[in-house]
Amino acid sequence: MKKGIHPDNYRPVVFKDMSNDEIFITRSTVAAKETIEIDGVTYPLVKLEITSSSHPFFTGKQKLVDTAGRVDKFMSRYGNRKK
């Protein structure tokens, strides 16, 4: 590896999924404004809206969207304007 091109500030960081409160501890250089204490150790905290533990692709749980109802609602409002 080339010297001097990689960051020196790798440290353990907690990533928290806000939708299901699951946490991941990994090494990162990301800047964090908040901290969290886990097992007596204080870590920088990064809050995420969605991760692999809550994303529908990875969990297999899909939310069904009522597209037919939306289309019917649109047509009733803006349907055929030529009349």
Backbone as XML, in Angstrom:
<?xml version="1.0"?>
<chain id="A" units="angstrom">
  <residue number="1" name="MET">
    <atom name="N" x="0.832" y="-1.183" z="0.000"/>
    <atom name="CA" x="0.000" y="0.000" z="0.000"/>
    <atom name="C" x="0.876" y="1.244" z="0.000"/>
  </residue>
  <residue number="2" name="LYS">
    <atom name="N" x="0.355" y="2.283" z="-0.604"/>
    <atom name="CA" x="1.078" y="3.550" z="-0.600"/>
    <atom name="C" x="1.012" y="4.174" z="0.786"/>
  </residue>
  <residue number="3" name="LYS">
    <atom name="N" x="2.062" y="4.800" z="1.186"/>
    <atom name="CA" x="2.124" y="5.449" z="2.486"/>
    <atom name="C" x="1.553" y="6.861" z="2.387"/>
  </residue>
  <residue number="4" name="GLY">
    <atom name="N" x="0.854" y="7.286" z="3.450"/>
    <atom name="CA" x="0.359" y="8.648" z="3.538"/>
    <atom name="C" x="-0.952" y="8.933" z="2.833"/>
  </residue>
  <residue number="5" name="ILE">
    <atom name="N" x="-1.616" y="7.934" z="2.255"/>
    <atom name="CA" x="-2.883" y="8.200" z="1.568"/>
    <atom name="C" x="-4.090" y="7.681" z="2.349"/>
  </residue>
  <residue number="6" name="HIS">
    <atom name="N" x="-3.851" y="6.885" z="3.376"/>
    <atom name="CA" x="-4.951" y="6.307" z="4.147"/>
    <atom name="C" x="-5.119" y="7.060" z="5.468"/>
  </residue>
  <residue number="7" name="PRO">
    <atom name="N" x="-6.355" y="7.260" z="5.923"/>
    <atom name="CA" x="-6.583" y="7.990" z="7.173"/>
    <atom name="C" x="-6.023" y="7.225" z="8.369"/>
  </residue>
  <residue number="8" name="ASP">
    <atom name="N" x="-5.597" y="7.984" z="9.368"/>
    <atom name="CA" x="-5.018" y="7.382" z="10.570"/>
    <atom name="C" x="-6.022" y="7.259" z="11.709"/>
  </residue>
  <residue number="9" name="ASN">
    <atom name="N" x="-7.185" y="7.852" z="11.576"/>
    <atom name="CA" x="-8.118" y="7.924" z="12.697"/>
    <atom name="C" x="-9.199" y="6.842" z="12.683"/>
  </residue>
  <residue number="10" name="TYR">
    <atom name="N" x="-8.862" y="5.611" z="12.308"/>
    <atom name="CA" x="-9.823" y="4.516" z="12.419"/>
    <atom name="C" x="-10.042" y="4.230" z="13.890"/>
  </residue>
  <residue number="11" name="ARG">
    <atom name="N" x="-11.307" y="4.098" z="14.276"/>
    <atom name="CA" x="-11.654" y="3.821" z="15.660"/>
    <atom name="C" x="-12.984" y="3.087" z="15.684"/>
  </residue>
  <residue number="12" name="PRO">
    <atom name="N" x="-13.319" y="2.410" z="16.784"/>
    <atom name="CA" x="-14.646" y="1.783" z="16.879"/>
    <atom name="C" x="-15.741" y="2.841" z="16.931"/>
  </residue>
  <residue number="13" name="VAL">
    <atom name="N" x="-16.786" y="2.626" z="16.146"/>
    <atom name="CA" x="-17.931" y="3.535" z="16.064"/>
    <atom name="C" x="-19.199" y="2.702" z="16.118"/>
  </residue>
  <residue number="14" name="VAL">
    <atom name="N" x="-20.231" y="3.231" z="16.780"/>
    <atom name="CA" x="-21.534" y="2.556" z="16.851"/>
    <atom name="C" x="-22.448" y="3.163" z="15.802"/>
  </residue>
  <residue number="15" name="PHE">
    <atom name="N" x="-23.037" y="2.310" z="14.969"/>
    <atom name="CA" x="-24.060" y="2.709" z="14.011"/>
    <atom name="C" x="-25.384" y="2.164" z="14.535"/>
  </residue>
  <residue number="16" name="LYS">
    <atom name="N" x="-26.385" y="3.048" z="14.678"/>
    <atom name="CA" x="-27.676" y="2.653" z="15.241"/>
    <atom name="C" x="-28.774" y="2.835" z="14.210"/>
  </residue>
  <residue number="17" name="ASP">
    <atom name="N" x="-29.510" y="1.761" z="13.963"/>
    <atom name="CA" x="-30.664" y="1.795" z="13.069"/>
    <atom name="C" x="-31.844" y="2.352" z="13.858"/>
  </residue>
  <residue number="18" name="MET">
    <atom name="N" x="-32.362" y="3.512" z="13.464"/>
    <atom name="CA" x="-33.409" y="4.181" z="14.221"/>
    <atom name="C" x="-34.779" y="3.526" z="14.046"/>
  </residue>
  <residue number="19" name="SER">
    <atom name="N" x="-34.965" y="2.706" z="13.010"/>
    <atom name="CA" x="-36.271" y="2.093" z="12.803"/>
    <atom name="C" x="-36.488" y="0.867" z="13.680"/>
  </residue>
  <residue number="20" name="ASN">
    <atom name="N" x="-35.414" y="0.169" z="14.067"/>
    <atom name="CA" x="-35.581" y="-1.002" z="14.924"/>
    <atom name="C" x="-34.610" y="-1.030" z="16.109"/>
  </residue>
  <residue number="21" name="ASP">
    <atom name="N" x="-33.863" y="0.053" z="16.331"/>
    <atom name="CA" x="-32.946" y="0.222" z="17.469"/>
    <atom name="C" x="-31.837" y="-0.825" z="17.534"/>
  </residue>
  <residue number="22" name="GLU">
    <atom name="N" x="-31.485" y="-1.425" z="16.418"/>
    <atom name="CA" x="-30.359" y="-2.359" z="16.393"/>
    <atom name="C" x="-29.069" y="-1.567" z="16.240"/>
  </residue>
  <residue number="23" name="ILE">
    <atom name="N" x="-28.011" y="-2.032" z="16.895"/>
    <atom name="CA" x="-26.737" y="-1.333" z="16.835"/>
    <atom name="C" x="-25.660" y="-2.226" z="16.234"/>
  </residue>
  <residue number="24" name="PHE">
    <atom name="N" x="-24.702" y="-1.585" z="15.564"/>
    <atom name="CA" x="-23.552" y="-2.260" z="14.987"/>
    <atom name="C" x="-22.311" y="-1.520" z="15.470"/>
  </residue>
  <residue number="25" name="ILE">
    <atom name="N" x="-21.321" y="-2.250" z="15.927"/>
    <atom name="CA" x="-20.048" y="-1.638" z="16.303"/>
    <atom name="C" x="-19.022" y="-2.069" z="15.268"/>
  </residue>
  <residue number="26" name="THR">
    <atom name="N" x="-18.416" y="-1.092" z="14.617"/>
    <atom name="CA" x="-17.412" y="-1.367" z="13.600"/>
    <atom name="C" x="-16.381" y="-0.249" z="13.619"/>
  </residue>
  <residue number="27" name="ARG">
    <atom name="N" x="-15.320" y="-0.422" z="12.882"/>
    <atom name="CA" x="-14.295" y="0.607" z="12.818"/>
    <atom name="C" x="-14.584" y="1.538" z="11.647"/>
  </residue>
  <residue number="28" name="SER">
    <atom name="N" x="-14.424" y="2.848" z="11.893"/>
    <atom name="CA" x="-14.727" y="3.834" z="10.869"/>
    <atom name="C" x="-13.975" y="5.123" z="11.160"/>
  </residue>
  <residue number="29" name="THR">
    <atom name="N" x="-13.956" y="6.006" z="10.165"/>
    <atom name="CA" x="-13.364" y="7.333" z="10.336"/>
    <atom name="C" x="-14.442" y="8.415" z="10.329"/>
  </residue>
  <residue number="30" name="VAL">
    <atom name="N" x="-15.703" y="8.033" z="10.315"/>
    <atom name="CA" x="-16.804" y="8.982" z="10.225"/>
    <atom name="C" x="-16.821" y="9.907" z="11.453"/>
  </residue>
  <residue number="31" name="ALA">
    <atom name="N" x="-17.136" y="11.178" z="11.204"/>
    <atom name="CA" x="-17.246" y="12.147" z="12.293"/>
    <atom name="C" x="-18.627" y="12.022" z="12.925"/>
  </residue>
  <residue number="32" name="ALA">
    <atom name="N" x="-18.672" y="11.919" z="14.252"/>
    <atom name="CA" x="-19.944" y="11.770" z="14.957"/>
    <atom name="C" x="-20.056" y="12.842" z="16.028"/>
  </residue>
  <residue number="33" name="LYS">
    <atom name="N" x="-21.259" y="13.398" z="16.164"/>
    <atom name="CA" x="-21.501" y="14.439" z="17.156"/>
    <atom name="C" x="-21.969" y="13.872" z="18.492"/>
  </residue>
  <residue number="34" name="GLU">
    <atom name="N" x="-22.568" y="12.690" z="18.463"/>
    <atom name="CA" x="-23.111" y="12.091" z="19.678"/>
    <atom name="C" x="-22.261" y="10.908" z="20.108"/>
  </residue>
  <residue number="35" name="THR">
    <atom name="N" x="-22.426" y="10.511" z="21.380"/>
    <atom name="CA" x="-21.732" y="9.331" z="21.902"/>
    <atom name="C" x="-22.740" y="8.432" z="22.592"/>
  </residue>
  <residue number="36" name="ILE">
    <atom name="N" x="-22.352" y="7.175" z="22.781"/>
    <atom name="CA" x="-23.190" y="6.202" z="23.469"/>
    <atom name="C" x="-22.263" y="5.318" z="24.296"/>
  </residue>
  <residue number="37" name="GLU">
    <atom name="N" x="-22.767" y="4.880" z="25.455"/>
    <atom name="CA" x="-21.975" y="3.998" z="26.311"/>
    <atom name="C" x="-22.540" y="2.590" z="26.231"/>
  </residue>
  <residue number="38" name="ILE">
    <atom name="N" x="-21.675" y="1.644" z="25.886"/>
    <atom name="CA" x="-22.054" y="0.233" z="25.787"/>
    <atom name="C" x="-21.032" y="-0.569" z="26.572"/>
  </residue>
  <residue number="39" name="ASP">
    <atom name="N" x="-21.504" y="-1.332" z="27.565"/>
    <atom name="CA" x="-20.650" y="-2.157" z="28.417"/>
    <atom name="C" x="-19.526" y="-1.346" z="29.056"/>
  </residue>
  <residue number="40" name="GLY">
    <atom name="N" x="-19.815" y="-0.121" z="29.454"/>
    <atom name="CA" x="-18.837" y="0.706" z="30.134"/>
    <atom name="C" x="-17.847" y="1.413" z="29.232"/>
  </residue>
  <residue number="41" name="VAL">
    <atom name="N" x="-17.982" y="1.263" z="27.920"/>
    <atom name="CA" x="-17.092" y="1.913" z="26.960"/>
    <atom name="C" x="-17.900" y="2.948" z="26.181"/>
  </residue>
  <residue number="42" name="THR">
    <atom name="N" x="-17.348" y="4.148" z="26.028"/>
    <atom name="CA" x="-18.021" y="5.213" z="25.291"/>
    <atom name="C" x="-17.553" y="5.207" z="23.845"/>
  </residue>
  <residue number="43" name="TYR">
    <atom name="N" x="-18.527" y="5.166" z="22.915"/>
    <atom name="CA" x="-18.248" y="5.135" z="21.485"/>
    <atom name="C" x="-18.907" y="6.336" z="20.808"/>
  </residue>
  <residue number="44" name="PRO">
    <atom name="N" x="-18.362" y="6.814" z="19.690"/>
    <atom name="CA" x="-19.092" y="7.783" z="18.865"/>
    <atom name="C" x="-20.334" y="7.100" z="18.282"/>
  </residue>
  <residue number="45" name="LEU">
    <atom name="N" x="-21.443" y="7.849" z="18.155"/>
    <atom name="CA" x="-22.706" y="7.286" z="17.684"/>
    <atom name="C" x="-23.121" y="7.941" z="16.381"/>
  </residue>
  <residue number="46" name="VAL">
    <atom name="N" x="-23.445" y="7.094" z="15.375"/>
    <atom name="CA" x="-23.970" y="7.559" z="14.100"/>
    <atom name="C" x="-25.358" y="6.937" z="13.946"/>
  </residue>
  <residue number="47" name="LYS">
    <atom name="N" x="-26.379" y="7.793" z="13.784"/>
    <atom name="CA" x="-27.755" y="7.315" z="13.639"/>
    <atom name="C" x="-28.092" y="7.171" z="12.161"/>
  </residue>
  <residue number="48" name="LEU">
    <atom name="N" x="-28.678" y="6.016" z="11.810"/>
    <atom name="CA" x="-29.066" y="5.732" z="10.433"/>
    <atom name="C" x="-30.563" y="5.451" z="10.372"/>
  </residue>
  <residue number="49" name="GLU">
    <atom name="N" x="-31.193" y="5.858" z="9.273"/>
    <atom name="CA" x="-32.623" y="5.614" z="9.103"/>
    <atom name="C" x="-32.912" y="4.172" z="8.682"/>
  </residue>
  <residue number="50" name="ILE">
    <atom name="N" x="-32.029" y="3.605" z="7.881"/>
    <atom name="CA" x="-32.261" y="2.250" z="7.377"/>
    <atom name="C" x="-30.927" y="1.543" z="7.212"/>
  </residue>
  <residue number="51" name="THR">
    <atom name="N" x="-30.889" y="0.271" z="7.602"/>
    <atom name="CA" x="-29.690" y="-0.560" z="7.459"/>
    <atom name="C" x="-30.111" y="-1.917" z="6.913"/>
  </residue>
  <residue number="52" name="SER">
    <atom name="N" x="-29.173" y="-2.829" z="6.841"/>
    <atom name="CA" x="-29.502" y="-4.161" z="6.336"/>
    <atom name="C" x="-30.454" y="-4.903" z="7.273"/>
  </residue>
  <residue number="53" name="SER">
    <atom name="N" x="-30.530" y="-4.503" z="8.543"/>
    <atom name="CA" x="-31.445" y="-5.175" z="9.468"/>
    <atom name="C" x="-32.881" y="-4.693" z="9.328"/>
  </residue>
  <residue number="54" name="SER">
    <atom name="N" x="-33.100" y="-3.579" z="8.606"/>
    <atom name="CA" x="-34.470" y="-3.091" z="8.444"/>
    <atom name="C" x="-34.881" y="-2.881" z="6.992"/>
  </residue>
  <residue number="55" name="HIS">
    <atom name="N" x="-33.977" y="-3.019" z="6.050"/>
    <atom name="CA" x="-34.298" y="-2.809" z="4.641"/>
    <atom name="C" x="-35.114" y="-3.988" z="4.102"/>
  </residue>
  <residue number="56" name="PRO">
    <atom name="N" x="-36.192" y="-3.724" z="3.371"/>
    <atom name="CA" x="-37.045" y="-4.812" z="2.868"/>
    <atom name="C" x="-36.313" y="-5.823" z="1.991"/>
  </residue>
  <residue number="57" name="PHE">
    <atom name="N" x="-35.292" y="-5.409" z="1.272"/>
    <atom name="CA" x="-34.560" y="-6.346" z="0.423"/>
    <atom name="C" x="-33.884" y="-7.428" z="1.255"/>
  </residue>
  <residue number="58" name="PHE">
    <atom name="N" x="-33.330" y="-7.050" z="2.402"/>
    <atom name="CA" x="-32.611" y="-7.998" z="3.240"/>
    <atom name="C" x="-33.521" y="-8.741" z="4.205"/>
  </residue>
  <residue number="59" name="THR">
    <atom name="N" x="-34.629" y="-8.127" z="4.617"/>
    <atom name="CA" x="-35.521" y="-8.773" z="5.583"/>
    <atom name="C" x="-36.565" y="-9.648" z="4.908"/>
  </residue>
  <residue number="60" name="GLY">
    <atom name="N" x="-36.864" y="-9.380" z="3.635"/>
    <atom name="CA" x="-37.867" y="-10.155" z="2.923"/>
    <atom name="C" x="-39.290" y="-9.694" z="3.206"/>
  </residue>
  <residue number="61" name="LYS">
    <atom name="N" x="-39.452" y="-8.633" z="3.971"/>
    <atom name="CA" x="-40.785" y="-8.110" z="4.282"/>
    <atom name="C" x="-41.033" y="-6.875" z="3.429"/>
  </residue>
  <residue number="62" name="GLN">
    <atom name="N" x="-41.972" y="-6.977" z="2.528"/>
    <atom name="CA" x="-42.298" y="-5.878" z="1.635"/>
    <atom name="C" x="-43.571" y="-5.193" z="2.106"/>
  </residue>
  <residue number="63" name="LYS">
    <atom name="N" x="-43.625" y="-3.886" z="1.948"/>
    <atom name="CA" x="-44.845" y="-3.145" z="2.229"/>
    <atom name="C" x="-45.635" y="-3.028" z="0.930"/>
  </residue>
  <residue number="64" name="LEU">
    <atom name="N" x="-46.886" y="-3.408" z="0.973"/>
    <atom name="CA" x="-47.722" y="-3.316" z="-0.213"/>
    <atom name="C" x="-48.305" y="-1.912" z="-0.310"/>
  </residue>
  <residue number="65" name="VAL">
    <atom name="N" x="-48.211" y="-1.334" z="-1.474"/>
    <atom name="CA" x="-48.734" y="0.006" z="-1.707"/>
    <atom name="C" x="-50.020" y="-0.129" z="-2.511"/>
  </residue>
  <residue number="66" name="ASP">
    <atom name="N" x="-51.032" y="0.571" z="-2.085"/>
    <atom name="CA" x="-52.335" y="0.522" z="-2.745"/>
    <atom name="C" x="-52.290" y="1.411" z="-3.987"/>
  </residue>
  <residue number="67" name="THR">
    <atom name="N" x="-51.661" y="0.921" z="-5.056"/>
    <atom name="CA" x="-51.539" y="1.733" z="-6.265"/>
    <atom name="C" x="-52.872" y="1.878" z="-6.974"/>
  </residue>
  <residue number="68" name="ALA">
    <atom name="N" x="-53.709" y="0.850" z="-6.914"/>
    <atom name="CA" x="-55.010" y="0.936" z="-7.582"/>
    <atom name="C" x="-55.856" y="2.017" z="-6.925"/>
  </residue>
  <residue number="69" name="GLY">
    <atom name="N" x="-55.831" y="2.096" z="-5.612"/>
    <atom name="CA" x="-56.578" y="3.134" z="-4.910"/>
    <atom name="C" x="-56.077" y="4.517" z="-5.251"/>
  </residue>
  <residue number="70" name="ARG">
    <atom name="N" x="-54.768" y="4.652" z="-5.432"/>
    <atom name="CA" x="-54.190" y="5.940" z="-5.796"/>
    <atom name="C" x="-54.604" y="6.355" z="-7.206"/>
  </residue>
  <residue number="71" name="VAL">
    <atom name="N" x="-54.609" y="5.385" z="-8.109"/>
    <atom name="CA" x="-55.009" y="5.682" z="-9.483"/>
    <atom name="C" x="-56.478" y="6.079" z="-9.527"/>
  </residue>
  <residue number="72" name="ASP">
    <atom name="N" x="-57.314" y="5.357" z="-8.808"/>
    <atom name="CA" x="-58.750" y="5.690" z="-8.766"/>
    <atom name="C" x="-58.967" y="7.078" z="-8.180"/>
  </residue>
  <residue number="73" name="LYS">
    <atom name="N" x="-58.241" y="7.411" z="-7.140"/>
    <atom name="CA" x="-58.367" y="8.728" z="-6.524"/>
    <atom name="C" x="-57.936" y="9.817" z="-7.499"/>
  </residue>
  <residue number="74" name="PHE">
    <atom name="N" x="-56.836" y="9.571" z="-8.226"/>
    <atom name="CA" x="-56.363" y="10.536" z="-9.213"/>
    <atom name="C" x="-57.398" y="10.717" z="-10.320"/>
  </residue>
  <residue number="75" name="MET">
    <atom name="N" x="-57.934" y="9.617" z="-10.828"/>
    <atom name="CA" x="-58.905" y="9.687" z="-11.916"/>
    <atom name="C" x="-60.190" y="10.386" z="-11.476"/>
  </residue>
  <residue number="76" name="SER">
    <atom name="N" x="-60.605" y="10.176" z="-10.222"/>
    <atom name="CA" x="-61.822" y="10.847" z="-9.766"/>
    <atom name="C" x="-61.595" y="12.356" z="-9.630"/>
  </residue>
  <residue number="77" name="ARG">
    <atom name="N" x="-60.399" y="12.756" z="-9.289"/>
    <atom name="CA" x="-60.104" y="14.187" z="-9.168"/>
    <atom name="C" x="-59.841" y="14.844" z="-10.514"/>
  </residue>
  <residue number="78" name="TYR">
    <atom name="N" x="-58.945" y="14.229" z="-11.292"/>
    <atom name="CA" x="-58.461" y="14.881" z="-12.518"/>
    <atom name="C" x="-58.843" y="14.146" z="-13.779"/>
  </residue>
  <residue number="79" name="GLY">
    <atom name="N" x="-59.588" y="13.076" z="-13.669"/>
    <atom name="CA" x="-59.983" y="12.194" z="-14.759"/>
    <atom name="C" x="-59.998" y="12.808" z="-16.152"/>
  </residue>
  <residue number="80" name="ASN">
    <atom name="N" x="-61.100" y="12.760" z="-16.773"/>
    <atom name="CA" x="-61.220" y="13.252" z="-18.130"/>
    <atom name="C" x="-61.655" y="14.709" z="-18.072"/>
  </residue>
  <residue number="81" name="ARG">
    <atom name="N" x="-60.743" y="15.628" z="-18.286"/>
    <atom name="CA" x="-61.013" y="17.065" z="-18.190"/>
    <atom name="C" x="-61.687" y="17.624" z="-19.429"/>
  </residue>
  <residue number="82" name="LYS">
    <atom name="N" x="-61.809" y="16.836" z="-20.486"/>
    <atom name="CA" x="-62.383" y="17.330" z="-21.745"/>
    <atom name="C" x="-63.896" y="17.399" z="-21.699"/>
  </residue>
  <residue number="83" name="LYS">
    <atom name="N" x="-64.545" y="16.821" z="-20.707"/>
    <atom name="CA" x="-66.011" y="16.822" z="-20.649"/>
    <atom name="C" x="-66.574" y="18.176" z="-20.392"/>
  </residue>
</chain>
